């Protein structure tokens, strides 16, 4: 009997766009499109989809893909002369055949390295030269790992600053049955109230209306508990200080392009981000940000779940 092995396949996806499919021996998988370096699927060993992608998502440039994990760079949100959330998510990346080594030793074999450099047209949006390398990896246990490396390659000696986010859309059973832990007592900007600065008072975040908050200087671990599915997403991040929590709810959902009117019920964005303090890079300097997400079964009782103990204990 042949033993299944990890596999990496470059193939055609929706509308003929190229994508890379990573598969692990136990059955978990990831799909990442070269358009936007956009992860559009992450499935566990049972073939269950863990990311939300709208049924109305367009896989058609120059529009961004609604759902999955868009890359926001060189800015988060909309600014004058910029595309919404930057241009990295609407550019075609290339496979990096000889990426510089990462510092950590790699225990995973299913991974792909992508790279983006600016085109001449990008300089009118952002007049800086850069290299953005992204590694997307699937661990033997079915976890997803994303490593972003951004280097200033300006020849004119000029530094630049940027903001960034892994705009992660999680698939949830029912937004009303979800809670987020790890952001208690953390300061946030309420984007629905003119970016008013507040402090989170709740023991855990729960959802019963539109939410758009930017939490600053957050812990490296955040847990998203889906009671109905008895599933917990555990996020570990490094080098990415902030986190956005977003759900548009019913009225806003109807106004969003490429998004179903009722789909807000089945998604939640918890986005590791660099927003409050834009990151500066001098020529030759490089920034690295890492995100590691696990999806673990959990019968959650308040205060009893330690995600790391579930994973490793």
C-alpha positions in Angstrom: 0.0 0.0 0.0 1.5 3.3 -1.1 2.0 5.9 1.6 0.5 9.3 0.7 3.1 12.1 0.6 2.9 15.9 0.6 2.4 17.4 -2.8 2.7 20.8 -4.5 0.9 21.4 -7.8 0.7 24.4 -10.0 -2.6 24.4 -11.9 -5.5 26.5 -13.3 -8.2 27.8 -11.0 -11.2 30.0 -11.6 -11.3 31.9 -14.9 -8.0 30.3 -15.8 -6.0 32.0 -13.1 -3.0 30.1 -11.9 -3.0 28.7 -8.4 -0.7 26.5 -6.3 -2.3 23.6 -4.4 -0.5 22.3 -1.3 -1.6 18.9 0.1 -0.5 17.0 3.2 -0.5 13.2 3.6 -3.4 13.2 6.0 -5.7 15.1 3.7 -5.4 18.8 4.6 -4.8 21.3 1.8 -4.3 24.9 0.9 -4.9 26.8 -2.4 -3.1 30.0 -3.1 -3.6 32.1 -6.3 -0.7 33.8 -7.9 -3.1 36.7 -8.4 -2.7 38.6 -5.2 -0.7 35.8 -3.5 -4.2 35.1 -2.2 -5.0 32.1 -0.1 -8.5 31.1 -1.1 -8.9 27.7 0.6 -7.6 25.9 3.7 -9.1 22.6 4.5 -8.5 20.2 7.4 -7.9 16.5 7.3 -11.7 15.9 6.9 -11.9 18.2 3.9 -13.8 20.9 5.8 -13.2 24.4 4.6 -11.8 26.7 7.3 -11.8 30.0 5.4 -14.7 32.0 4.1 -14.9 33.0 0.4 -18.0 34.7 -0.8 -20.2 32.8 -3.3 -20.2 36.1 -5.2 -16.4 36.5 -5.2 -14.9 37.5 -8.6 -11.8 35.8 -9.7 -11.3 38.4 -12.3 -8.6 41.1 -12.4 -8.4 43.9 -11.6 -10.9 43.2 -8.8 -9.7 41.7 -5.5 -11.1 38.3 -4.3 -13.7 38.6 -1.6 -12.7 36.3 1.2 -9.8 33.9 2.0 -6.6 35.8 3.1 -6.0 39.0 1.1 -2.6 40.7 1.5 -2.9 44.4 2.4 0.2 46.3 1.4 1.5 49.0 1.3 -1.4 50.3 3.3 -4.5 49.1 5.1 -7.8 50.8 4.3 -8.3 53.5 1.6 -6.1 56.6 1.2 -5.8 59.2 -1.5 -4.2 57.9 -4.7 -4.3 54.4 -3.4 -6.2 51.3 -4.2 -8.3 50.1 -1.3 -6.0 48.1 1.0 -3.1 48.6 -1.4 -2.1 47.0 -4.6 -0.4 43.8 -3.5 -3.7 41.9 -3.6 -4.4 42.9 -7.2 -1.1 42.1 -8.7 0.2 38.8 -10.2 3.0 37.4 -8.1 5.6 35.0 -9.3 7.0 31.8 -7.8 10.3 32.5 -6.1 12.5 29.6 -7.1 15.5 30.6 -4.9 14.2 32.4 -1.8 16.7 33.5 0.9 16.5 31.1 3.8 14.2 31.8 6.7 15.8 31.9 10.2 13.7 29.1 11.6 14.2 25.4 10.6 11.3 24.2 8.5 9.5 21.1 9.7 7.0 21.3 6.8 7.5 20.0 3.2 4.3 21.4 1.6 5.1 25.1 0.9 5.4 27.7 -1.8 7.4 30.9 -2.0 6.0 33.8 -3.9 7.6 37.2 -4.7 6.2 40.6 -5.8 8.3 43.5 -7.1 6.7 46.8 -8.3 5.9 47.5 -11.9 6.4 50.8 -13.5 2.7 51.5 -13.1 2.9 50.9 -9.3 5.3 53.8 -8.8 2.5 56.3 -9.5 0.7 54.8 -6.5 3.7 54.4 -4.3 7.1 55.7 -5.5 9.3 53.1 -3.8 11.2 50.0 -4.9 10.6 46.9 -2.8 10.7 43.1 -2.7 7.8 41.3 -1.0 8.4 37.6 -0.3 5.6 35.5 1.0 5.9 31.9 2.1 2.7 29.9 2.4 3.1 26.5 4.2 1.0 23.6 5.3 2.3 21.6 8.3 2.0 17.8 8.6 -0.7 18.5 11.3 -2.8 20.7 8.9 -1.8 24.1 10.3 -1.3 27.1 7.9 1.8 29.3 8.2 2.3 32.6 6.4 5.6 34.4 6.5 5.9 37.9 4.9 9.2 39.5 4.2 9.3 43.1 2.9 12.6 44.7 1.9 13.4 48.2 0.9 15.3 48.1 -2.4 15.3 51.9 -3.1 18.4 52.9 -5.0 18.0 56.6 -4.0 18.7 56.1 -0.3 15.1 56.9 0.7 13.4 55.1 3.5 9.7 54.2 3.3 6.9 53.4 5.8 4.0 51.0 5.2 1.1 49.4 6.9 0.1 45.8 6.4 -2.5 43.1 7.2 -3.3 39.4 6.7 -7.0 40.2 6.0 -8.1 36.7 7.3 -11.8 35.7 6.7 -12.6 32.7 9.0 -15.5 30.4 8.2 -17.9 30.1 11.2 -21.1 28.3 11.7 -23.1 31.3 13.0 -21.5 34.7 13.9 -23.8 34.8 17.0 -22.2 31.6 18.3 -18.6 32.8 18.1 -16.4 34.4 20.7 -12.9 35.8 20.4 -10.5 35.6 23.4 -7.1 37.2 23.9 -8.1 40.8 23.4 -9.5 41.5 26.9 -8.3 44.8 28.4 -6.6 45.8 25.1 -7.0 49.3 23.7 -8.8 49.6 20.3 -9.9 52.2 17.8 -13.6 51.9 17.0 -13.8 52.5 13.3 -17.6 52.9 13.5 -17.2 55.9 15.9 -14.6 58.0 14.1 -11.7 55.9 15.3 -12.5 56.7 19.0 -9.9 55.1 21.3 -11.4 52.7 23.8 -10.4 49.8 26.1 -12.0 46.4 25.7 -14.1 45.7 28.8 -15.6 42.4 27.8 -14.2 39.1 29.0 -14.5 37.9 25.4 -15.7 39.4 22.2 -19.2 38.2 21.1 -21.2 39.5 18.1 -24.7 40.9 17.8 -24.2 43.9 15.4 -21.6 45.4 13.1 -18.1 45.4 14.4 -15.0 47.2 13.0 -12.3 47.6 15.6 -8.5 47.9 15.4 -6.9 46.5 18.5 -3.3 47.8 19.2 -0.3 46.2 20.8 -2.2 42.9 21.0 -0.9 39.5 22.5 0.8 37.1 20.1 -2.0 34.5 20.6 -5.7 35.0 19.8 -8.4 32.3 19.9 -11.6 32.2 18.0 -14.1 29.8 19.5 -17.0 28.5 17.3 -19.4 26.9 19.8 -21.7 25.3 17.2 -18.9 23.6 15.3 -16.9 22.9 18.5 -13.9 24.3 16.8 -11.3 26.8 17.9 -9.0 28.7 15.6 -5.7 29.5 17.4 -3.6 32.3 15.9 0.0 33.0 16.8 1.6 36.0 15.3 5.1 37.5 15.4 6.2 40.9 14.3 2.6 42.0 13.7 1.5 44.1 16.7 -2.2 44.9 15.9 -5.4 43.1 15.0 -8.6 44.1 13.2 -11.9 42.5 14.1 -14.6 43.0 11.5 -18.0 41.8 10.6 -20.3 44.0 8.4 -23.6 42.7 9.7 -26.8 42.8 7.7 -27.1 46.4 6.4 -23.5 46.9 5.4 -23.4 43.4 3.8 -26.0 44.4 1.3 -23.9 47.4 0.2 -20.6 45.4 -0.2 -19.6 44.4 -3.7 -19.2 40.7 -4.4 -20.7 39.7 -1.1 -24.0 37.9 -0.4 -26.6 39.6 1.7 -26.7 36.9 4.4 -23.1 35.8 4.2 -22.1 37.9 7.2 -23.6 35.2 9.3 -20.9 32.7 8.3 -17.7 34.8 8.4 -15.5 36.7 10.8 -12.4 38.6 10.0 -9.7 38.6 12.6 -6.7 40.2 10.9 -3.2 40.4 12.2 -2.1 43.9 11.1 0.4 46.7 11.4 -1.7 49.9 11.5 -1.2 52.1 14.6 2.5 52.7 13.9 3.5 52.4 10.3 6.7 50.4 9.9 9.8 52.3 8.6 12.4 50.6 6.5 15.7 52.1 5.3 17.2 50.9 2.0 18.5 47.3 2.5 16.4 46.7 5.6 13.9 43.9 5.8 10.8 43.3 8.0 9.4 39.8 8.7 5.9 39.1 10.0 4.7 35.5 10.7 1.2 34.1 11.2 0.5 30.5 12.3 -3.1 29.3 12.5 -4.4 26.0 13.9 -7.9 24.7 13.9 -8.5 22.4 16.8 -11.6 20.5 18.1 -12.9 22.0 21.3 -15.8 21.5 23.7 -15.4 25.0 25.1 -16.2 25.8 28.7 -15.3 29.3 29.8 -11.8 29.6 31.2 -10.9 26.0 30.7 -9.6 26.0 27.2 -5.9 26.6 26.8 -5.3 26.2 23.0 -1.6 25.3 23.5 -2.5 22.6 25.9 -5.1 21.2 23.5 -2.5 21.3 20.7 0.6 20.0 22.6 -0.5 18.7 25.9 
